[in-house]
């Protein structure tokens, strides 16, 4: 029988006797479970499950996972000819005896298949939606092995070292750790010395907040010990099951120390963390800055728990390298100089996580303040060699040190650029872009030659975030607006990201163009909600959709806000000004000029003029000419190069354009006459598409000259982008 069938049958059997199992296996973990986390169970539940709460359904599923793991252990014991009494069987299957399922459902599986079932019980049995809130994602074995190699946890070190997996899941890392521990034992090693190492000395520890994960991880460790012949009877199985230091607890609250820490911590954003945990984290972790993700706290905690010269290696999102919420952890690491290596996997898609991963390796010493960086991303360049799998790729990385770039063909269908450099990470929380010295020389020159920063001459604002676009935006075609006779004071053309092309806004010509219903008015205190009785037609529409709008608890919890407001409104007076607009995520600089006073959606940023010395220097230009001049600078290749130096690369070679990044852009000093020329080039590009390439080259040359770039520096920029 396949594992999914066993899980389904066990789950349905448990639901028939749920009161018994709830009493036996209840845990505080299940209290906060919500309906959206158990949607995947609706397709396998029977009628009996229909009356159960989300918490009860998750408990049933977790018990089914534990039962399936116990059956695998029982099957392994049978194959190892381990004899056991009915009483011992009852102990192994304690609490499971009411589950009705075929006897020995895994008798047709190989040992390798049994191991694979164990490791996949969490991530392969749960759909992505359910994993998102818990941040669970299974790490491929090739990456696990590489990370253990990086920290040098192997047969020469494992026997007398302590190691922790801070978020074990179903044991992907702990499984490999146990294998390496077994390899470190001498051939005469007896079970008593293994007990001493694993139970008494607790040399391998693991943490997880989910009870079923703890259970399955223990089963996986015992599975490896049985396979190696180190467990030979049922009493030993039960002793290890009861005493292995795999804890159903929060690693962030632990006080252990270890020689090695390795794993894949959960990715959980601030909004999905309970208020109680949020308070604890804010009070105890300097890495919890901005709208943080909990994995940054795992990085800080793991580093802080290392023994002298101990090593830590975690795979996390790479966002902490460049985002605002990563400021705290970047400051922490820049002070202690513990980060020895970062392997940024960018868009390589080594596993199914929705994030772009990076491997961070730290050591608890400060002898070397430099960090070795390896960046792997997809490329179109001609490859230098071919590699057949992840193991070969990671071997190639470790065997080719130093600075520079290589291009490899991976598995015959993808070309990877592998960039290597060794740098001192920036202080004060600045972004870690890990550019080569040559690339940084160009960037540093732009900073040195700047007249001012972009944030000094424009206000950078994010567009409107409604948090209910299906009410405020998606239906709002011209026909829908007229049909409902909405009041003109709340209806505005909306610039969405797809409307923003390089140089100009395309709006009013596509079927997907939309207006926005914007129930706000501006007064001296900012934006306020318009009373519904002042907009009866729009008000009736909003009340019709109050079931959607009132579900936004974060809005209702703010006493000064109305239930029908947009979550992040912006002043109408700012939108009415001339402005430059960019998408928030795009592969290259694509700023456009809007002079129609349209509103902007939350997936765009817009730039409005500040009165300052810079703008006064170009007082001879009309406002239209001034904005065309700025537009030319921002769309130049030099500025695109700068953006890519300070911003992390996302999937498909796209970059995120944020307020903090844009504010840093260096603006060079340009003579008024040259500024007027750039303005005219931009005006012509907007009018006439045919001569665009030639005019863009002229603009690029003017900006290059303003930064006083040499031909070699220009070549570096052109090659890089």
ZITA-V727813 format. One record per residue. OMEGA is omega in whole degrees, -180 to 180 (none if undefined). NEAR is the number of other C-alpha atoms within 8 Angstrom. D_FIRST is the distance of its C-alpha to the first C-alpha in Angstrom with 1 decimal. Layout:
# ZITA-V727813
omega=OMEGA near=NEAR d_first=D_FIRST
omega=OMEGA near=NEAR d_first=D_FIRST
This chain:
# ZITA-V727813
omega=179 near=7 d_first=0.0
omega=-173 near=7 d_first=3.8
omega=-179 near=8 d_first=6.6
omega=178 near=7 d_first=8.5
omega=178 near=8 d_first=6.7
omega=179 near=12 d_first=6.9
omega=-178 near=12 d_first=10.4
omega=-179 near=11 d_first=11.4
omega=179 near=10 d_first=10.8
omega=-180 near=14 d_first=12.5
omega=-179 near=13 d_first=15.1
omega=178 near=12 d_first=16.1
omega=179 near=11 d_first=16.2
omega=-179 near=14 d_first=18.4
omega=180 near=11 d_first=20.7
omega=-179 near=8 d_first=21.5
omega=-167 near=9 d_first=23.0
omega=-177 near=10 d_first=24.1
omega=178 near=6 d_first=27.5
omega=-176 near=7 d_first=26.2
omega=178 near=13 d_first=23.9
omega=179 near=11 d_first=26.7
omega=-176 near=7 d_first=29.1
omega=-169 near=7 d_first=26.9
omega=-175 near=8 d_first=25.7
omega=-178 near=9 d_first=28.4
omega=-178 near=7 d_first=29.8
omega=179 near=5 d_first=32.5
omega=-173 near=9 d_first=30.1
omega=-173 near=11 d_first=28.8
omega=-175 near=7 d_first=32.3
omega=-177 near=6 d_first=33.0
omega=180 near=10 d_first=29.8
omega=-175 near=8 d_first=30.9
omega=-177 near=7 d_first=29.4
omega=180 near=7 d_first=29.1
omega=-177 near=12 d_first=26.8
omega=179 near=12 d_first=24.1
omega=-179 near=8 d_first=24.4
omega=-178 near=9 d_first=20.9
omega=-176 near=8 d_first=19.7
omega=-178 near=7 d_first=21.6
omega=-178 near=5 d_first=19.1
omega=-177 near=7 d_first=16.3
omega=176 near=12 d_first=18.7
omega=-176 near=7 d_first=19.9
omega=-178 near=6 d_first=23.6
omega=-178 near=9 d_first=23.8
omega=-175 near=11 d_first=23.3
omega=-178 near=7 d_first=26.2
omega=-177 near=6 d_first=28.8
omega=176 near=9 d_first=27.4
omega=177 near=6 d_first=29.2
omega=179 near=11 d_first=27.7
omega=-179 near=12 d_first=28.0
omega=178 near=11 d_first=26.1
omega=179 near=13 d_first=23.2
omega=176 near=11 d_first=23.0
omega=179 near=12 d_first=23.2
omega=-179 near=14 d_first=20.3
omega=180 near=10 d_first=18.1
omega=177 near=10 d_first=19.4
omega=178 near=13 d_first=18.6
omega=177 near=13 d_first=15.0
omega=180 near=13 d_first=15.0
omega=179 near=11 d_first=16.8
omega=179 near=11 d_first=14.5
omega=177 near=12 d_first=11.4
omega=179 near=12 d_first=13.9
omega=177 near=11 d_first=15.1
omega=178 near=11 d_first=11.8
omega=178 near=11 d_first=11.9
omega=178 near=10 d_first=15.5
omega=179 near=8 d_first=15.0
omega=180 near=11 d_first=12.8
omega=178 near=11 d_first=15.5
omega=179 near=12 d_first=18.2
omega=-179 near=9 d_first=16.9
omega=179 near=7 d_first=17.1
omega=179 near=8 d_first=20.5
omega=175 near=6 d_first=21.6
omega=-179 near=10 d_first=22.6
omega=178 near=8 d_first=23.8
omega=-178 near=9 d_first=23.7
omega=176 near=6 d_first=25.1
omega=180 near=6 d_first=23.9
omega=179 near=7 d_first=26.1
omega=176 near=10 d_first=24.6
omega=179 near=9 d_first=21.0
omega=178 near=9 d_first=22.5
omega=-180 near=8 d_first=24.0
omega=-178 near=8 d_first=20.9
omega=-178 near=10 d_first=19.0
omega=178 near=7 d_first=22.4
omega=-176 near=7 d_first=22.3
omega=-166 near=7 d_first=18.6
omega=178 near=8 d_first=19.2
omega=-179 near=8 d_first=19.5
omega=-179 near=8 d_first=15.9
omega=-179 near=8 d_first=14.3
omega=-178 near=7 d_first=10.6
omega=180 near=5 d_first=8.9
omega=179 near=4 d_first=10.3
omega=-177 near=7 d_first=9.0
omega=-177 near=10 d_first=5.2
omega=-177 near=11 d_first=6.1
omega=-179 near=6 d_first=8.3
omega=-176 near=6 d_first=7.7
omega=173 near=7 d_first=8.7
omega=178 near=6 d_first=12.5
omega=179 near=7 d_first=14.7
omega=179 near=6 d_first=15.5
omega=177 near=8 d_first=12.0
omega=179 near=11 d_first=11.7
omega=-180 near=10 d_first=15.2
omega=178 near=8 d_first=14.5
omega=179 near=9 d_first=11.8
omega=-177 near=12 d_first=14.5
omega=-176 near=11 d_first=17.2
omega=-176 near=11 d_first=15.6
omega=178 near=10 d_first=14.8
omega=-169 near=11 d_first=18.2
omega=-179 near=11 d_first=19.3
omega=-179 near=7 d_first=16.2
omega=-176 near=8 d_first=15.1
omega=-180 near=9 d_first=18.7
omega=-175 near=9 d_first=20.9
omega=-178 near=6 d_first=24.3
omega=-178 near=8 d_first=26.4
omega=-179 near=13 d_first=24.8
omega=-170 near=13 d_first=25.2
omega=-176 near=9 d_first=28.8
omega=179 near=9 d_first=30.4
omega=177 near=9 d_first=28.7
omega=-175 near=9 d_first=29.4
omega=174 near=10 d_first=26.0
omega=-178 near=10 d_first=25.2
omega=-179 near=9 d_first=23.2
omega=178 near=9 d_first=25.6
omega=-178 near=8 d_first=24.8
omega=-179 near=7 d_first=25.0
omega=179 near=8 d_first=28.1
omega=178 near=9 d_first=29.9
omega=-180 near=13 d_first=28.9
omega=180 near=9 d_first=30.3
omega=-179 near=10 d_first=33.4
omega=177 near=12 d_first=34.1
omega=175 near=13 d_first=33.9
omega=-179 near=9 d_first=36.2
omega=-179 near=9 d_first=38.6
omega=177 near=11 d_first=39.2
omega=171 near=7 d_first=39.2
omega=-176 near=12 d_first=36.6
omega=-175 near=11 d_first=35.9
omega=178 near=12 d_first=36.3
omega=-176 near=7 d_first=40.1
omega=-169 near=10 d_first=40.0
omega=-172 near=12 d_first=36.7
omega=-175 near=9 d_first=37.9
omega=-178 near=6 d_first=40.7
omega=175 near=10 d_first=39.7
omega=-178 near=12 d_first=38.2
omega=-179 near=12 d_first=35.8
omega=167 near=12 d_first=34.2
omega=-171 near=13 d_first=31.4
omega=-179 near=15 d_first=32.8
omega=-162 near=12 d_first=29.7
omega=-175 near=17 d_first=26.7
omega=177 near=12 d_first=23.9
omega=168 near=14 d_first=20.6
omega=-179 near=12 d_first=22.7
omega=178 near=13 d_first=23.0
omega=-177 near=11 d_first=26.6
omega=178 near=13 d_first=26.4
omega=179 near=12 d_first=23.8
omega=177 near=10 d_first=26.3
omega=-180 near=10 d_first=29.2
omega=178 near=11 d_first=27.7
omega=-179 near=9 d_first=27.3
omega=175 near=12 d_first=30.9
omega=180 near=12 d_first=32.1
omega=179 near=10 d_first=30.6
omega=-178 near=8 d_first=32.3
omega=-177 near=12 d_first=35.6
omega=175 near=9 d_first=35.6
omega=-172 near=6 d_first=37.8
omega=-179 near=4 d_first=36.4
omega=-175 near=4 d_first=38.0
omega=-179 near=8 d_first=36.5
omega=-176 near=7 d_first=35.4
omega=-179 near=8 d_first=33.0
omega=179 near=6 d_first=36.0
omega=175 near=8 d_first=37.2
omega=176 near=11 d_first=33.7
omega=-179 near=10 d_first=33.8
omega=-178 near=9 d_first=37.3
omega=-172 near=10 d_first=36.4
omega=-176 near=12 d_first=33.2
omega=-177 near=13 d_first=34.0
omega=-178 near=7 d_first=37.9
omega=177 near=7 d_first=38.9
omega=-176 near=11 d_first=35.9
omega=175 near=11 d_first=36.0
omega=178 near=12 d_first=32.7
omega=176 near=13 d_first=32.5
omega=-180 near=13 d_first=30.3
omega=168 near=16 d_first=30.7
omega=-178 near=17 d_first=28.7
omega=-177 near=11 d_first=29.6
omega=-176 near=8 d_first=26.1
omega=-178 near=11 d_first=24.9
omega=177 near=10 d_first=21.2
omega=179 near=14 d_first=22.2
omega=-180 near=17 d_first=24.4
omega=-177 near=10 d_first=21.7
omega=178 near=14 d_first=19.1
omega=176 near=15 d_first=22.0
omega=179 near=11 d_first=23.1
omega=180 near=12 d_first=19.7
omega=178 near=14 d_first=19.8
omega=179 near=11 d_first=23.4
omega=177 near=12 d_first=22.6
omega=-179 near=11 d_first=19.7
omega=179 near=11 d_first=22.5
omega=176 near=11 d_first=24.9
omega=-179 near=13 d_first=22.7
omega=-180 near=7 d_first=22.0
omega=179 near=8 d_first=25.8
omega=-179 near=7 d_first=26.6
omega=172 near=10 d_first=28.4
omega=-172 near=11 d_first=26.5
omega=176 near=9 d_first=26.6
omega=-174 near=9 d_first=26.3
omega=179 near=11 d_first=24.7
omega=178 near=7 d_first=28.0
omega=177 near=9 d_first=28.0
omega=-177 near=10 d_first=24.5
omega=180 near=10 d_first=25.8
omega=178 near=8 d_first=29.1
omega=-179 near=11 d_first=27.6
omega=-176 near=10 d_first=25.2
omega=-169 near=6 d_first=28.3
omega=177 near=7 d_first=30.8
omega=-177 near=11 d_first=29.5
omega=172 near=10 d_first=31.6
omega=-166 near=11 d_first=29.0
omega=171 near=10 d_first=30.8
omega=-172 near=10 d_first=29.8
omega=-180 near=7 d_first=33.1
omega=179 near=9 d_first=34.9
omega=-177 near=9 d_first=35.8
omega=180 near=7 d_first=38.9
omega=-178 near=5 d_first=40.3
omega=-179 near=6 d_first=39.8
omega=-179 near=5 d_first=42.7
omega=167 near=5 d_first=41.2
omega=-179 near=7 d_first=42.6
omega=175 near=13 d_first=40.8
omega=-179 near=13 d_first=41.5
omega=171 near=14 d_first=38.6
omega=-176 near=15 d_first=36.7
omega=178 near=14 d_first=34.0
omega=-179 near=13 d_first=31.4
omega=-177 near=12 d_first=30.6
omega=-179 near=11 d_first=32.2
omega=174 near=11 d_first=31.3
omega=-179 near=12 d_first=33.3
omega=-179 near=13 d_first=34.6
omega=-176 near=10 d_first=37.9
omega=-174 near=10 d_first=40.7
omega=-180 near=5 d_first=40.1
omega=178 near=7 d_first=36.6
omega=-178 near=9 d_first=37.9
omega=-179 near=7 d_first=39.2
omega=-179 near=6 d_first=43.0
omega=179 near=6 d_first=42.9
omega=179 near=8 d_first=40.9
omega=180 near=10 d_first=43.0
omega=179 near=8 d_first=46.1
omega=-178 near=8 d_first=44.9
omega=-179 near=10 d_first=44.0
omega=-177 near=9 d_first=47.3
omega=-171 near=6 d_first=49.2
omega=-176 near=6 d_first=47.6
omega=177 near=9 d_first=46.7
omega=180 near=9 d_first=49.3
omega=-178 near=14 d_first=46.5
omega=-179 near=16 d_first=45.8
omega=179 near=10 d_first=48.2
omega=178 near=6 d_first=48.3
omega=-168 near=8 d_first=45.1
omega=171 near=12 d_first=43.1
omega=-171 near=12 d_first=39.4
omega=-178 near=12 d_first=38.2
omega=178 near=12 d_first=37.1
omega=178 near=13 d_first=40.9
omega=176 near=14 d_first=41.2
omega=177 near=11 d_first=38.4
omega=-179 near=10 d_first=40.4
omega=-178 near=12 d_first=43.5
omega=-178 near=9 d_first=42.0
omega=179 near=11 d_first=40.3
omega=-178 near=12 d_first=43.5
omega=-178 near=6 d_first=45.5
omega=-178 near=10 d_first=43.3
omega=169 near=17 d_first=43.9
omega=178 near=9 d_first=46.0
omega=-177 near=7 d_first=49.0
omega=177 near=9 d_first=47.8
omega=-176 near=11 d_first=44.2
omega=179 near=13 d_first=42.0
omega=177 near=15 d_first=39.7
omega=179 near=15 d_first=37.4
omega=172 near=14 d_first=35.6
omega=-175 near=11 d_first=34.1
omega=168 near=12 d_first=35.1
omega=177 near=11 d_first=36.5
omega=-175 near=13 d_first=39.6
omega=-178 near=9 d_first=41.5
omega=-179 near=13 d_first=43.3
omega=-170 near=11 d_first=45.3
omega=-172 near=14 d_first=47.2
omega=177 near=9 d_first=46.6
omega=-176 near=8 d_first=48.9
omega=178 near=12 d_first=46.4
omega=-178 near=16 d_first=46.2
omega=-176 near=15 d_first=49.9
omega=-178 near=12 d_first=49.2
omega=177 near=16 d_first=46.8
omega=177 near=16 d_first=48.9
omega=-179 near=11 d_first=52.0
omega=-178 near=11 d_first=50.3
omega=-178 near=10 d_first=49.3
omega=180 near=12 d_first=52.6
omega=-175 near=7 d_first=54.4
omega=177 near=7 d_first=52.6
omega=-179 near=12 d_first=51.9
omega=-177 near=12 d_first=48.6
omega=-178 near=11 d_first=46.6
omega=-178 near=14 d_first=46.7
omega=172 near=12 d_first=44.3
omega=175 near=13 d_first=42.7
omega=-177 near=11 d_first=40.2
omega=-175 near=12 d_first=40.1
omega=174 near=14 d_first=37.1
omega=-174 near=15 d_first=38.5
omega=-177 near=11 d_first=36.7
omega=176 near=9 d_first=34.8
omega=177 near=9 d_first=31.4
omega=172 near=6 d_first=29.7
omega=-164 near=7 d_first=27.0
omega=-180 near=6 d_first=26.3
omega=-179 near=7 d_first=28.6
omega=-179 near=4 d_first=31.2
omega=172 near=6 d_first=33.9
omega=-170 near=14 d_first=35.8
omega=172 near=11 d_first=35.1
omega=176 near=13 d_first=37.5
omega=-180 near=14 d_first=37.2
omega=179 near=14 d_first=40.0
omega=-180 near=14 d_first=41.1
omega=172 near=12 d_first=43.8
omega=-177 near=13 d_first=45.8
omega=168 near=12 d_first=48.0
omega=-176 near=9 d_first=51.2
omega=-177 near=8 d_first=53.8
omega=-179 near=4 d_first=55.2
omega=-177 near=7 d_first=54.1
omega=-179 near=9 d_first=54.5
omega=178 near=10 d_first=53.1
omega=175 near=12 d_first=49.5
omega=-177 near=11 d_first=47.9
omega=173 near=14 d_first=46.2
omega=177 near=13 d_first=43.8
omega=-180 near=12 d_first=43.0
omega=179 near=13 d_first=40.4
omega=180 near=11 d_first=40.5
omega=-175 near=10 d_first=40.2
omega=175 near=9 d_first=43.4
omega=-177 near=5 d_first=45.1
omega=178 near=7 d_first=47.3
omega=-176 near=6 d_first=47.4
omega=176 near=11 d_first=45.1
omega=-179 near=8 d_first=46.6
omega=-180 near=7 d_first=43.5
omega=178 near=10 d_first=39.9
omega=-171 near=11 d_first=36.9
omega=-180 near=9 d_first=33.4
omega=-176 near=8 d_first=31.3
omega=179 near=8 d_first=31.4
omega=179 near=8 d_first=32.2
omega=180 near=9 d_first=35.2
omega=-179 near=11 d_first=36.3
omega=174 near=9 d_first=36.5
omega=179 near=8 d_first=38.2
omega=-180 near=8 d_first=40.7
omega=-176 near=10 d_first=41.4
omega=-178 near=7 d_first=42.2
omega=-180 near=6 d_first=44.2
omega=-177 near=6 d_first=46.4
omega=179 near=7 d_first=48.2
omega=-180 near=7 d_first=51.3
omega=176 near=9 d_first=52.1
omega=-177 near=8 d_first=51.6
omega=173 near=8 d_first=49.0
omega=178 near=9 d_first=46.8
omega=-176 near=14 d_first=44.9
omega=173 near=13 d_first=41.7
omega=-173 near=14 d_first=39.5
omega=178 near=13 d_first=35.9
omega=173 near=9 d_first=33.2
omega=-176 near=8 d_first=35.7
omega=-179 near=6 d_first=35.5
omega=175 near=9 d_first=36.8
omega=179 near=14 d_first=40.1
omega=167 near=14 d_first=40.4
omega=177 near=14 d_first=43.6
omega=-179 near=13 d_first=43.7
omega=-178 near=12 d_first=46.6
omega=176 near=14 d_first=47.8
omega=177 near=13 d_first=50.6
omega=-172 near=12 d_first=51.8
omega=168 near=9 d_first=53.5
omega=-176 near=7 d_first=54.6
omega=-178 near=9 d_first=52.7
omega=177 near=9 d_first=55.0
omega=174 near=9 d_first=56.3
omega=174 near=8 d_first=56.7
omega=178 near=12 d_first=53.2
omega=-178 near=9 d_first=53.9
omega=177 near=12 d_first=51.1
omega=180 near=9 d_first=49.7
omega=175 near=10 d_first=49.8
omega=177 near=9 d_first=50.0
omega=176 near=9 d_first=52.2
omega=179 near=11 d_first=54.0
omega=-180 near=6 d_first=57.6
omega=180 near=7 d_first=58.8
omega=179 near=10 d_first=56.9
omega=178 near=9 d_first=58.0
omega=179 near=8 d_first=61.6
omega=180 near=9 d_first=61.5
omega=-180 near=10 d_first=60.0
omega=179 near=8 d_first=62.4
omega=178 near=9 d_first=65.3
omega=178 near=11 d_first=64.3
omega=-178 near=8 d_first=64.3
omega=-176 near=6 d_first=67.7
omega=-176 near=9 d_first=69.3
omega=172 near=12 d_first=68.1
omega=179 near=8 d_first=70.8
omega=174 near=10 d_first=68.4
omega=-176 near=12 d_first=64.7
omega=-179 near=12 d_first=63.3
omega=178 near=11 d_first=62.7
omega=-176 near=10 d_first=66.5
omega=176 near=13 d_first=67.4
omega=168 near=10 d_first=64.7
omega=178 near=10 d_first=62.5
omega=-177 near=12 d_first=58.9
omega=174 near=8 d_first=56.9
omega=179 near=11 d_first=53.4
omega=-175 near=14 d_first=53.2
omega=173 near=13 d_first=52.3
omega=-177 near=10 d_first=48.9
omega=-169 near=12 d_first=48.5
omega=174 near=7 d_first=44.9
omega=-177 near=9 d_first=44.8
omega=-179 near=8 d_first=45.4
omega=174 near=7 d_first=43.9
omega=-172 near=9 d_first=47.0
omega=-170 near=12 d_first=49.7
omega=-167 near=11 d_first=49.0
omega=180 near=9 d_first=46.5
omega=-164 near=9 d_first=48.3
omega=170 near=13 d_first=51.8
omega=178 near=10 d_first=52.9
omega=-179 near=8 d_first=56.7
omega=-178 near=7 d_first=56.2
omega=180 near=9 d_first=54.2
omega=180 near=11 d_first=56.8
omega=-179 near=8 d_first=59.7
omega=-178 near=6 d_first=57.9
omega=177 near=8 d_first=57.5
omega=179 near=7 d_first=61.0
omega=180 near=11 d_first=59.8
omega=-176 near=9 d_first=62.7
omega=-178 near=6 d_first=63.7
omega=-180 near=4 d_first=63.9
omega=-178 near=12 d_first=60.1
omega=-178 near=12 d_first=59.1
omega=171 near=11 d_first=59.1
omega=-175 near=9 d_first=57.8
omega=173 near=12 d_first=54.8
omega=173 near=13 d_first=54.2
omega=-173 near=11 d_first=50.4
omega=-178 near=11 d_first=49.1
omega=177 near=5 d_first=49.0
omega=-174 near=10 d_first=52.6
omega=172 near=16 d_first=53.7
omega=175 near=11 d_first=54.6
omega=177 near=9 d_first=56.6
omega=-175 near=13 d_first=60.2
omega=177 near=11 d_first=59.9
omega=174 near=11 d_first=58.1
omega=-178 near=8 d_first=56.9
omega=177 near=8 d_first=56.9
omega=-178 near=5 d_first=57.7
omega=-176 near=6 d_first=56.6
omega=180 near=6 d_first=52.9
omega=-177 near=4 d_first=50.9
omega=174 near=4 d_first=48.8
omega=-176 near=12 d_first=52.0
omega=166 near=13 d_first=52.2
omega=173 near=12 d_first=54.7
omega=171 near=12 d_first=53.8
omega=-170 near=11 d_first=54.8
omega=-172 near=9 d_first=56.3
omega=-177 near=10 d_first=57.7
omega=172 near=11 d_first=59.7
omega=-174 near=9 d_first=63.3
omega=171 near=11 d_first=65.1
omega=-174 near=7 d_first=67.7
omega=179 near=4 d_first=69.4
omega=-178 near=5 d_first=66.5
omega=-178 near=7 d_first=63.9
omega=178 near=11 d_first=61.4
omega=177 near=8 d_first=61.3
omega=176 near=10 d_first=59.4
omega=177 near=9 d_first=61.6
omega=-175 near=6 d_first=62.0
omega=-180 near=8 d_first=60.2
omega=175 near=6 d_first=63.4
omega=180 near=6 d_first=65.0
omega=-171 near=11 d_first=62.3
omega=-178 near=8 d_first=61.7
omega=176 near=10 d_first=59.8
omega=179 near=13 d_first=57.5
omega=178 near=10 d_first=57.3
omega=179 near=8 d_first=56.1
omega=-179 near=8 d_first=53.4
omega=179 near=10 d_first=52.2
omega=177 near=7 d_first=52.3
omega=-178 near=7 d_first=50.1
omega=-177 near=9 d_first=47.5
omega=178 near=10 d_first=48.0
omega=177 near=7 d_first=44.4
omega=-173 near=8 d_first=43.3
omega=-178 near=10 d_first=46.3
omega=177 near=10 d_first=46.4
omega=-178 near=6 d_first=42.8
omega=-173 near=10 d_first=44.2
omega=-179 near=7 d_first=44.7
omega=178 near=6 d_first=46.1
omega=-178 near=10 d_first=48.9
omega=-179 near=11 d_first=49.6
omega=177 near=6 d_first=49.8
omega=-171 near=7 d_first=52.9
omega=-177 near=6 d_first=55.7
omega=-175 near=4 d_first=57.9
omega=177 near=9 d_first=55.5
omega=-175 near=9 d_first=54.9
omega=-175 near=10 d_first=51.5
omega=-179 near=9 d_first=52.2
omega=165 near=10 d_first=53.2
omega=-174 near=12 d_first=51.6
omega=179 near=9 d_first=50.1
omega=177 near=7 d_first=52.1
omega=175 near=11 d_first=55.3
omega=-177 near=9 d_first=58.0
omega=178 near=9 d_first=61.7
omega=-179 near=9 d_first=62.8
omega=178 near=7 d_first=65.9
omega=180 near=8 d_first=63.8
omega=-176 near=13 d_first=62.1
omega=179 near=9 d_first=65.4
omega=167 near=9 d_first=66.7
omega=-177 near=13 d_first=66.4
omega=171 near=13 d_first=63.2
omega=-175 near=13 d_first=60.9
omega=174 near=13 d_first=57.2
omega=171 near=14 d_first=54.2
omega=179 near=13 d_first=50.4
omega=178 near=11 d_first=48.6
omega=-177 near=9 d_first=46.1
omega=-174 near=11 d_first=47.4
omega=180 near=8 d_first=47.6
omega=-179 near=7 d_first=51.4
omega=-177 near=12 d_first=54.4
omega=178 near=12 d_first=54.7
omega=-180 near=16 d_first=57.4
omega=-179 near=14 d_first=59.1
omega=173 near=14 d_first=62.3
omega=178 near=12 d_first=62.3
omega=-176 near=8 d_first=65.8
omega=178 near=6 d_first=64.8
omega=179 near=9 d_first=63.8
omega=174 near=12 d_first=60.2
omega=-177 near=12 d_first=57.7
omega=179 near=13 d_first=54.7
omega=-175 near=13 d_first=51.1
omega=176 near=10 d_first=49.2
omega=174 near=11 d_first=47.6
omega=171 near=14 d_first=51.1
omega=178 near=17 d_first=54.0
omega=-173 near=13 d_first=57.6
omega=178 near=11 d_first=60.7
omega=-171 near=12 d_first=64.1
omega=169 near=8 d_first=67.5
omega=172 near=9 d_first=69.0
omega=-174 near=8 d_first=72.7
omega=180 near=8 d_first=73.4
omega=-179 near=6 d_first=75.6
omega=-179 near=9 d_first=73.3
omega=179 near=10 d_first=73.7
omega=180 near=8 d_first=77.4
omega=-180 near=7 d_first=77.8
omega=-178 near=9 d_first=76.8
omega=180 near=7 d_first=78.9
omega=177 near=4 d_first=80.5
omega=172 near=9 d_first=77.2
omega=180 near=7 d_first=76.4
omega=177 near=6 d_first=73.2
omega=180 near=8 d_first=71.6
omega=180 near=11 d_first=72.7
omega=-180 near=11 d_first=71.5
omega=176 near=13 d_first=68.0
omega=177 near=14 d_first=67.9
omega=178 near=13 d_first=69.1
omega=180 near=8 d_first=66.3
omega=178 near=14 d_first=63.8
omega=179 near=12 d_first=65.0
omega=-173 near=11 d_first=64.5
omega=179 near=10 d_first=61.0
omega=-179 near=13 d_first=59.7
omega=-179 near=13 d_first=61.3
omega=178 near=10 d_first=59.3
omega=-179 near=10 d_first=60.7
omega=176 near=12 d_first=59.3
omega=177 near=13 d_first=55.9
omega=-178 near=11 d_first=56.0
omega=179 near=10 d_first=56.8
omega=-177 near=12 d_first=53.9
omega=175 near=10 d_first=51.4
omega=-174 near=10 d_first=52.8
omega=-176 near=11 d_first=52.3
omega=176 near=13 d_first=49.1
omega=180 near=12 d_first=45.5
omega=178 near=10 d_first=43.9
omega=177 near=11 d_first=41.0
omega=175 near=8 d_first=38.5
omega=177 near=6 d_first=40.2
omega=176 near=8 d_first=43.3
omega=-177 near=11 d_first=44.4
omega=-179 near=13 d_first=46.4
omega=179 near=11 d_first=47.0
omega=-175 near=14 d_first=50.6
omega=179 near=8 d_first=51.2
omega=-176 near=10 d_first=54.4
omega=178 near=7 d_first=54.5
omega=-177 near=11 d_first=54.2
omega=-180 near=12 d_first=56.6
omega=-176 near=11 d_first=59.2
omega=-174 near=9 d_first=59.3
omega=179 near=12 d_first=60.1
omega=178 near=11 d_first=63.5
omega=-176 near=10 d_first=66.2
omega=173 near=12 d_first=69.0
omega=-178 near=7 d_first=72.7
omega=179 near=7 d_first=73.7
omega=-178 near=6 d_first=77.2
omega=-180 near=8 d_first=77.9
omega=178 near=6 d_first=78.9
omega=178 near=9 d_first=75.6
omega=179 near=10 d_first=73.7
omega=177 near=11 d_first=75.5
omega=179 near=8 d_first=74.6
omega=179 near=13 d_first=70.9
omega=-180 near=14 d_first=71.2
omega=177 near=10 d_first=72.7
omega=-179 near=11 d_first=70.0
omega=178 near=14 d_first=67.3
omega=-179 near=9 d_first=69.3
omega=177 near=8 d_first=69.5
omega=-179 near=12 d_first=65.7
omega=-179 near=9 d_first=65.0
omega=-170 near=6 d_first=67.4
omega=-179 near=8 d_first=66.8
omega=-170 near=7 d_first=63.4
omega=-176 near=5 d_first=65.0
omega=-172 near=8 d_first=66.7
omega=-175 near=9 d_first=63.9
omega=-179 near=7 d_first=62.9
omega=-179 near=7 d_first=66.6
omega=177 near=11 d_first=67.3
omega=178 near=10 d_first=64.2
omega=179 near=8 d_first=65.4
omega=178 near=8 d_first=68.8
omega=179 near=13 d_first=67.2
omega=-179 near=11 d_first=65.1
omega=179 near=8 d_first=68.2
omega=180 near=10 d_first=70.1
omega=175 near=12 d_first=67.5
omega=-179 near=11 d_first=67.2
omega=-179 near=8 d_first=71.0
omega=177 near=10 d_first=70.9
omega=179 near=11 d_first=68.6
omega=179 near=7 d_first=70.9
omega=172 near=10 d_first=68.0
omega=178 near=6 d_first=68.9
omega=179 near=6 d_first=67.7
omega=179 near=7 d_first=65.2
omega=177 near=9 d_first=63.8
omega=179 near=10 d_first=63.5
omega=178 near=8 d_first=61.7
omega=179 near=9 d_first=59.2
omega=-177 near=11 d_first=58.6
omega=-180 near=8 d_first=58.2
omega=-175 near=6 d_first=55.8
omega=-176 near=6 d_first=53.7
omega=none near=7 d_first=53.1
